[in-house]
Amino acid sequence: MEVGDTIDVYPLLRNPKLNGGKLIVWPGRPYPLGATWDGEGVNFALFSEAAEKVELCLFDASGRRETHRVPLSEQTDQVWHCYLPEARPGLLYGFRVHGAYDPAKGLRFNRHKLLLDPYAKQIHNGLKWHDSHFGYRVGHRNQDLSFDRRDSAPGMLKGIVVDPAFTWGADKAPRTPWHRTVIYEVHVKGMTFQHPEVPAGLRGTYAGLATAPVIDFLTRLGVTAVELMPVHAFVDDRHLIGRSLRNYWGYNSIGYFAPETRYFATDSINEFKTMVKTLHSAGIEVILDVVYNHTAEGNHLGPSLSFRGIDNAAYYRLVPETPRFYMDYTGTGNTLNMRHPRVLQLIMDSLRYWVLEMHVDGFRFDLAATLARELHEVDRLGAFLDIIHQDPVLSQVKLIAEPWDLGEGGYQVGKFPVGWAEWNDKYRDAVRSYWKGDGGLIGELAYRITGSSDLYARSGRRPYASINFITAHDGFTLQDLVSYNTKHNELNGEDNRDGTDNNRSWNCGVEGPSDDPEVTQLRARQKRNFVATLLLSQGVPMILAADVIGHTQQGNNNAYCQDNPISWINWDPAKLDYEFLAFVERLIRLRQSHPVFHRRNFFQGRRIRGANVKDIVWLDPSGQEMSDQAWNQDFARCLGLILSGKAVDDIDERGQRIQDDTFLLLMNAHHEQIAFVLPTMPGDSGWVAILDTSCQTTENRIYYQSGDSYPLQARSLSLLVERGSERVRSTDRRRNSAPAA
């Protein structure tokens, strides 16, 4: 077929007034890649440097019947392209790529396999697992060295041509400063699927997240950003479907431009845009958890769904000596080839698309160390990091690294460059171990709750480079952290072998649910200890959505495949932990109201010029500054610190020095009460207790004189403020009910 020839087409392509219903094919352009509607027609462009021939395949509205194939006769700089002047949004399409099939050389072309456009903006989700999706003959004695000639199109995903037009109106990114950010990790479906106040047809969808009950909940809670677990189009692994399970978390991407269709209520990408716009109107940022380190095509025995069949050797990192196999730094079977310029372009184009077209505010990069690998080692000066750093769009949004992968040298916590924040698992482990009761941790804990300066200060980063978390999607929920000593993942079908055994959890004396009042009260106290520590630490706190209302996964610490009530948040009023929710709300308000809890700079531990006080003072239970010997005592489980509001060492937008109240934070992980001597402050003003995790709330603030012994309860945290603050004076109450002076 020659450029300009006509072919029969179905109604989405037909203009009966022109050419008698025939389709005209024009040469088109090599850029932009993908299917681009320009208001008059659609340009199609696909990169493949080793292909011998490429065909554009068109489908009827059901996606089951292939109506026509259009050979892409034009090739420019390894990009195959054409333009259909009569094509319209809504058209379903895919590609067939011809070339050599020689797995031993890393070549896996198979023209019988329909392939998804890597740049598809929306996907017709018609994937039905069948042996025809594999380029080789499944079960053949030579496995992937064989060749399968069955057509995969009937049950394959298809791209959908989209119209990008959307009325954003006055939408404006909240641009919350890093140091004032509070992140809420959310699963789109799990957040609302069982929410009784969300309309039934919107539950579990993007539209559901934009409903008034959810927006009101988020704003009342006080979070400033939602971090959505993967919303890039993904597929359910075949082996999970066979066990009646699904890839619930979504870390199995196949389309980096298309929102996952299972979260649609309206079958339109405008639903996602409306969600973002609505959240922005409430002052809430949208951060996406993105998976650019691997794809859903798996290892050498995986299916040919897109990248593998388009250009296997370009898109994936192959073992140099035996390119039949894949380098696997991710534990998923493959690794995208970040050394190839077209793969880098794919990722950068995707990121810019989500910022410019979908208006998201940032990204959390799954297994980000993989993206920084140049040869084999993780390279802080790798091309990916360099490109991000200089990009005028991407360098201005929130960038969060999961700073590790499964390859050699993959653990890179503290080693990403300026401009990046990191999930800080050292914070998680230290805080979990401390409140579990492990000894010898107060030095480590001190670094973590003050922003991890040992990890980030030397490279010029700030405390907000540390994303602090106690729990996340991967692992126990907070309720399970205080209810289980070991994982219980039997329902995953892997004989409880999956998931980590290093939970650093404590069940408070009983494994699993308990009606014992002493156990339930201790668990509630431990939860308050965890969340108070998190929200009073320097850095950026991240809260797992399920935690604030007491959701349990029944001890499953790897619920990636549980698309059921194990993972869906239970909003049943009889199950909600309203008291704990109120406690979290109060702590977030406290944090946001006081700059001393979200400093932009690290503590110096010395007198600040102009303040004549130290910005931080560490105390032992005698009320004296910590000695070197005290820091190194293995039995020590009690710690105090003064946070000086007069030495915040920051200025506001008008250039005025910021000052705050001075706070005393006391932490006791011992199983016994400790009499903590309260330090003397200049002016001997005394202290007011405003928070004590040994009880749910501190309604009546209690006044203590300097030198008094504060009864720091076993396994508890207390917060006191220097007396004299206008914010607390009206509600002061002297100890033993004496009136405040």
TIDOMAR-427148 format. One record per residue (C-alpha): x, y, z; residue in three letters. Coordinates in pm, whole numbers, plus 50000, padded with zeros to 5 digits. Layout:
N
XYZALA;...
***
This chain:
741
500005000050000MET;501365034049906GLU;500965066350098VAL;497795083349976GLY;495975050849892ASP;492495046250035THR;490995017850235ILE;487565009250369ASP;486965020850724VAL;484335018650995TYR;482145048051106PRO;484535064951350LEU;486775071651049LEU;484185078350788ARG;483095111750655ASN;480495101250394PRO;480795134850223LYS;484415128450132LEU;485895101449912ASN;482825079549925GLY;483605067850279GLY;487245059950204LYS;490155068350436LEU;493075089250316ILE;496505081050460VAL;499055109150468TRP;502755106650563PRO;502345123350900GLY;505145133751135ARG;507615115351361PRO;506775138051655TYR;505025136851889PRO;505075099451950LEU;501775081452000GLY;498355090451862ALA;497785128151854THR;494445144251766TRP;494985179451631ASP;491355189051570GLY;491325177051209GLU;492845142451214GLY;495185119451404VAL;498935115451371ASN;500395081451464PHE;504095076951546ALA;505945046951691LEU;509645042851769PHE;511395010351675SER;514995010351559GLU;515224973351470ALA;511804967651310ALA;511524958250945GLU;507894968550906LYS;505154984151121VAL;501384982151075GLU;498745003751240LEU;495724982251327CYS;492234996951364LEU;489374981051557PHE;485634984151590ASP;484135000551896ALA;483994967752089SER;487714961852040GLY;487064925851936ARG;487204929351558ARG;490194942651364GLU;488784962351075THR;491884973850889HIS;495664974950884ARG;497575005250765VAL;501254999650680PRO;503395028150812LEU;505475034450504SER;507155065450640GLU;510145062150873GLN;512105091451013THR;514935087151263ASP;513705052251356GLN;510155064951408VAL;507375050151194TRP;504485073651127HIS;501365082850932CYS;498445107050951TYR;494765098550915LEU;492975131350831PRO;489525116750890GLU;490265098451216ALA;488525110251529ARG;488855106651909PRO;487445073752031GLY;489225053251763LEU;490705020451895LEU;494105010551763TYR;497274990151815GLY;500434980851625PHE;501994950051471ARG;505754951351437VAL;507624929051193HIS;511214918251234GLY;513514889851331ALA;512544865751606TYR;515824854551758ASP;515634854552140PRO;519264843452167ALA;520174877352019LYS;517564896752214GLY;515194900151916LEU;511544891351988ARG;509504905651701PHE;506314886851621ASN;503874902051373ARG;501074879851503HIS;500964898751831LYS;499004930851863LEU;501024956052065LEU;499884984852282LEU;501185019352192ASP;503595029852472PRO;502205065252435TYR;498515055852445ALA;496635082552645LYS;493705059652720GLN;493365021952702ILE;490464999652611HIS;490804973952886ASN;489934941852709GLY;492864920052820LEU;491824883752839LYS;494714860852925TRP;495444834452661HIS;498514815952538ASP;498354837252222SER;499684867452416HIS;503084850652434PHE;505534853452145GLY;506554817252192TYR;504554785052209ARG;503654780652574VAL;504554745752690GLY;506814738852391HIS;509934719452482ARG;512114749152381ASN;509764774052543GLN;510684809852443ASP;512944798252160LEU;509854786251976SER;507554809051773PHE;503794813251814ASP;501664823151513ARG;498334827951686ARG;496744862451667ASP;496574879452009SER;494374908551900ALA;490904896652011PRO;491814896352380GLY;494464923452377MET;494494958952517LEU;493964986652262LYS;494855023252265GLY;492095049152236ILE;492595082152054VAL;491695109852299VAL;490655146052275ASP;492825164252532PRO;490475194152559ALA;489385201552915PHE;488145232753090THR;490665237953368TRP;489345272753439GLY;491205288753726ALA;492855256653844ASP;496045264754027LYS;498615241454180ALA;498645245854560PRO;502465244754565ARG;502575237054935THR;506135242755061PRO;507955210555137TRP;508375218455505HIS;504605223355548ARG;503645192155354THR;501725163455515VAL;501295133755278ILE;498405109055284TYR;499105076555095GLU;495885065454923VAL;494695036854704HIS;492075050454463VAL;489725020854497LYS;490425011854858GLY;489735047054985MET;486095048754880THR;484885014254772PHE;483155008555106GLN;482405044855189HIS;478665047455263PRO;478475084855192GLU;480035082354845VAL;477395075454576PRO;477385038454489ALA;478305044054125GLY;481355064754217LEU;482865042654485ARG;486365030654407GLY;486885056054128THR;488685088454054TYR;485305105754075ALA;484785090254416GLY;487925107354549LEU;486475140754435ALA;483175137454621THR;482305160654909ALA;482545134255186PRO;486125125655089VAL;487225161755037ILE;485685171555372ASP;487465142555542PHE;490855151855397LEU;490565188755475THR;489345182155828ARG;492225158055883LEU;494635185055767GLY;496725166855508VAL;498145187855226THR;498795161054962ALA;497435127554856VAL;499965102854720GLU;498035079654490LEU;499255044154457MET;499875035354090PRO;497285048953849VAL;499275042553530HIS;497495015253335ALA;498524981153468PHE;497554944753423VAL;496804916053658ASP;499404888553646ASP;498134856853485ARG;499144835553783HIS;497094857954014LEU;494004855153797ILE;494424817553814GLY;494194819954195ARG;491184843554186SER;493424872354298LEU;494334905554134ARG;497264929454120ASN;495524952954362TYR;498424976354435TRP;499104982854067GLY;502904979754053TYR;502654962353716ASN;502564990853466SER;501984987153093ILE;500895022552995GLY;502745053153122TYR;500355079252982PHE;496975062853044ALA;495025063653372PRO;494075028553488GLU;490605021053352THR;489325000953648ARG;489135033553844TYR;486885050853591PHE;483245057953663ALA;482755076253333THR;485235060053090ASP;486845093653021SER;490255107653115ILE;488445139853203ASN;487325122053519GLU;490925121153637PHE;491375157753550LYS;488215166853738THR;489525148354044MET;492785168054034VAL;490965201053985LYS;488625193854278THR;491475184354510LEU;493375215554408HIS;490335236754493SER;490555222354844ALA;494255230854864GLY;495355194554831ILE;498205184154601GLU;498175152054396VAL;501345130954391ILE;501535099554177LEU;503355067654271ASP;505015058553940VAL;506705026353826VAL;509275033753556TYR;511765007153661ASN;510014977153500HIS;506904967353305THR;504214940853324ALA;505894919953052GLU;508034901253305GLY;511084879853226ASN;512004860452910HIS;508924838652959LEU;506554868152986GLY;503934879952734PRO;504434903252439SER;502054931752518LEU;503974962652408SER;507664970952458PHE;508964935552410ARG;507404932252067GLY;508134968051958ILE;511874966752023ASP;512984943352300ASN;516684952152288ALA;516024989552301ALA;513474990352581TYR;514944964552820TYR;518304958252983ARG;519454924452857LEU;522224902752996VAL;525194912052773PRO;526594876952743GLU;523184860252697THR;520664886252568PRO;517914860352574ARG;517654869452945PHE;516924902053126TYR;518834921253389MET;516524921153689ASP;517204948053949TYR;513544949654048THR;512524914054136GLY;509864914953865THR;511754898553579GLY;512834928753375ASN;514344963553398THR;513734992353160LEU;516855003152972ASN;517575037853109MET;520735039452896ARG;518715042252574HIS;517765077952475PRO;514305067652353ARG;513525050852686VAL;514645082352868LEU;512465102152630GLN;509495079552704LEU;509805085353078ILE;510375122753050MET;507495126652805ASP;505285107153043SER;506245128153345LEU;505745160853161ARG;502395148553028TYR;501095141953379TRP;502255176253497VAL;501245197353196LEU;498125179053077GLU;496855162753396MET;498095189653640HIS;499585166053901VAL;501965180954154ASP;504685155054192GLY;505835119054178PHE;507035091554407ARG;509385069054205PHE;509125032054285ASP;512565015454317LEU;514175047754206ALA;517715034354241ALA;517095013853927THR;516525045753728LEU;519955058553827ALA;521895027853709ARG;524155036153416GLU;526325005153375LEU;525694983053676HIS;526245005453976GLU;523805032054089VAL;525195065153962ASP;524155097454132ARG;525175115253813LEU;523165092253588GLY;521405106053283ALA;517945102553438PHE;518845123753740LEU;520675149153524ASP;517715153553290ILE;515245157353575ILE;517475183053744HIS;517685205953440GLN;514115201653316ASP;512195234653362PRO;508925216053432VAL;509925185253629LEU;512515202253848SER;509725223853990GLN;507395196154113VAL;507745173554416LYS;510145144854349LEU;510255115754594ILE;512545085754557ALA;512085051154695GLU;515875050654722PRO;516615013954675TRP;516154984254444ASP;516994947254469LEU;520264948154276GLY;523794949354411GLU;524514983054571GLY;520884992854532GLY;520355006954881TYR;520835044454834GLN;519085061255126VAL;520565095955171GLY;522405095454838LYS;519975111354593PHE;520885146554477PRO;519465179954584VAL;515915185554468GLY;514845150654575TRP;513105138454887ALA;513385102054990GLU;511335075855167TRP;513415072155482ASN;513175036055599ASP;515855043055859LYS;513295065556026TYR;510625038256009ARG;512925011656153ASP;514295033356434ALA;510885045356553VAL;509335010756532ARG;512194994856724SER;512245022156987TYR;508555019757074TRP;508764981957056LYS;511094985457353GLY;514494977757202ASP;517374993457391GLY;520425012857276GLY;518515032857017LEU;518235067857158ILE;521165080756950GLY;519695067056631GLU;516255079656728LEU;517625114456790ALA;518965116756436TYR;515695104456287ARG;513245126956471ILE;515345157856395THR;515365152856018GLY;518225127955967SER;520975153555928SER;523515125155912ASP;521915114655582LEU;521035147655418TYR;522905177555560ALA;526315170955407ARG;524965171955050SER;523205205055107GLY;519725191055151ARG;517185201555412ARG;515185182455677PRO;512305179055432TYR;514455156255217ALA;513325129555463SER;509875114955400ILE;509145100755744ASN;506755071655777PHE;505865044656025ILE;503685024555787THR;503035023955413ALA;501105002255170HIS;503934976855184ASP;503844961155530GLY;501594961355833PHE;498964987955888THR;499385007056214LEU;496694986156382GLN;498474954356277ASP;501854968156383LEU;500644967856743VAL;498594935656708SER;500884910156541TYR;504404897556603ASN;504564878856271THR;503014881755926LYS;499904862055831HIS;499874861555450ASN;498324827255393GLU;495524841555176LEU;498134852854920ASN;498574816354822GLY;502344815154872GLU;502434795055196ASP;503204826855395ASN;506654829155231ARG;506014863355077ASP;506384896155262GLY;509124906655499THR;509824889655830ASP;511554920955962ASN;508434938656086ASN;509794952656413ARG;506284948856549SER;504904939856892TRP;501494924956956ASN;501264938357314CYS;500914903357453GLY;498304886957230VAL;498634877356864GLU;495784892056663GLY;492414905556783PRO;491864907757157SER;489024917757392ASP;491354921257688ASP;491004957657805PRO;494654959857911GLU;495814947757569VAL;493484970557373THR;494415000657585GLN;498134993857541LEU;497674990357166ARG;495815023357151ALA;498625039857348ARG;501265025557116GLN;499385038856814LYS;499305073256973ARG;503035070557043ASN;503755062556680PHE;501655089856525VAL;502755116056781ALA;506395108056708THR;505745110156335LEU;503945143456343LEU;506315160056589LEU;509445149656395SER;511345171956155GLN;510915161755792GLY;507805154055588VAL;505325130255753PRO;503515104555542MET;500395087755681ILE;498895055655544LEU;495225062555470ALA;493995031055643ALA;495685039855971ASP;493725070056086VAL;490535049956138ILE;492115017956269GLY;491904995455962HIS;493374960655993THR;494594937155719GLN;494364907855961GLN;498144905555984GLY;498784904955609ASN;501924925555546ASN;501964920555168ASN;498354925655056ALA;499384934154698TYR;496934908854555CYS;494014913554793GLN;491364933354605ASP;488794927154876ASN;487844938855228PRO;491314929855356ILE;492584960555169SER;489484982255130TRP;489125007455411ILE;486214998155636ASN;484115029455692TRP;481505011455902ASP;480735036156186PRO;480805007056431ALA;484384999156325LYS;485855034156307LEU;488325045356572ASP;486905080356614TYR;489055088656915GLU;492255080456732PHE;491095100056427LEU;490495130456648ALA;493945125556802PHE;495595125656457VAL;493635156556352GLU;494755174756664ARG;498405165656611LEU;498375177456249ILE;496875210756358ARG;499535213556628LEU;502305206156379ARG;501045230856121GLN;500505258256381SER;504055257456515HIS;507095263256289PRO;509325246456546VAL;507915212756433PHE;508495218756061HIS;511755237656038ARG;513345244855702ARG;516845240955845ASN;518565214856058PHE;519155220656426PHE;522635232856507GLN;522735223556877GLY;524315256956962ARG;523235292157048ARG;521605310056757ILE;522745345456688ARG;520105369956797GLY;518295344457012ALA;520985337057274ASN;519505302357327VAL;520255268357182LYS;517835256856914ASP;517735221857065ILE;518795207157399VAL;518835169857474TRP;517945159057827LEU;518235128058041ASP;515565119858305PRO;517425140658564SER;516685171558357GLY;520355176158267GLN;521895177857922GLU;522755143857781MET;526345132857835SER;528295110557599ASP;527915082757850GLN;524145086957860ALA;523895084857481TRP;525715051657481ASN;523805033457753GLN;522205002057611ASP;519435002257869PHE;518385038257797ALA;514865040857662ARG;513945075657783CYS;514805108457617LEU;513845145057641GLY;514455174457412LEU;513785211657426ILE;512775227457096LEU;513385264657121SER;510815286356948GLY;513115316056985LYS;515725299256764ALA;513735286556467VAL;516425302756249ASP;514075311255965ASP;512385341855816ILE;508945347055672ASP;508005361355331GLU;508415396855464ARG;511925389755587GLY;510915389255955GLN;512515363656187ARG;510085335856275ILE;509615328256643GLN;507465302456814ASP;506695287557153ASP;509345266057320THR;508375229657365PHE;509635200857576LEU;509165166357423LEU;509515136257653LEU;509625100157531MET;509635068857745ASN;509715034057590ALA;510365017257927HIS;507704994258070HIS;507795014758391GLU;506945050658479GLN;509875075058499ILE;509985106858709ALA;511415131558456PHE;512815163158616VAL;511615193458423LEU;514425217258321PRO;514705253358429THR;514185279258157MET;515275315958154PRO;512855334858373GLY;511815302458544ASP;508425303858373SER;507575267158415GLY;505825243058183TRP;502315234058070VAL;501505198157972ALA;499435198457654ILE;499755162657528LEU;500185128757693ASP;499755096657497THR;499065076957814SER;495555091157780CYS;493545099057469GLN;493565136757515THR;494715163557758THR;491615184757786GLU;492795203458097ASN;496345215758054ARG;498365211458371ILE;500995236158494TYR;504345223858631TYR;507135243858788GLN;510705239758670SER;512405213058879GLY;509175193758930ASP;509215156558853SER;506895149358566TYR;505265114658593PRO;506195101958248LEU;504095070858216GLN;505375037658085ALA;505445035657707ARG;504255071157654SER;505125104557498LEU;504385138457653SER;504595173357511LEU;504875204257730LEU;505055240757631VAL;506935268257814GLU;504435286658030ARG;503565321957929GLY;502425314557573SER;499305334057483GLU;498045303357303ARG;497795282257616VAL;497555307057908ARG;493755307957915SER;493515270557973THR;496445265558214ASP;495655246458532ARG;498165241658812ARG;499015206658916ARG;496845195059209ASN;494065218059080SER;495735249859201ALA;494775280458991PRO;497315293058740ALA;499265323258855ALA;
***
